[in-house]
Amino acid sequence: MKTFSRFMEVYSFNANDKKMDAFVVKEIKKRKLAKFPVNATDDYKMKRGAPTFKFLSPTKRMIHVWLRQMSPSKGQPKGMMAFNYQFEDK
């Protein structure tokens, strides 16, 4: 059973999360994998299989990134991809 403090620790979004999201978006754009990456960290099904790529964070931790093509919809720009990431467990 999770206590409330543990629940808030797992599900709270703070400035570090936003910074890490921005860092991952920058890396995706640098590798020219997507023009418009969209954060999909709540999509846990995406993490099945091998990650699309791995890279080191500024804190020297390995980050695994998964990408998936988003289904086209009206008004959506071409090149939009959803991404999810996690740190490598040691």
C-alpha positions, 0 to 999 in steps of 0.5 A: 500500500502506498502512503500519501507522501509516496503517492505524491512523490511518484505522481507530482510534476515539478520543475525538474520534470519539466527540465528533463522533458525539455532536455529529451525534446531537445535531444529528439529534435537534435537527432531529427527523429521528430519535428513536433515531439509530444510528451506521453509519460502516462502511456506505459504501454509504449515502454514495451520492447527496446527503446528507440535510443539511449543517451546520457543526461547532464547528471550522467545517468542513462536515459532510455527514450521510446517514440511512437508515431501518432495517428493523424487527425485533422489539423495536426502537423506532419511529423508529430510523435509521442515520446516516453522516457525513463532512467536506467535502473542500476 
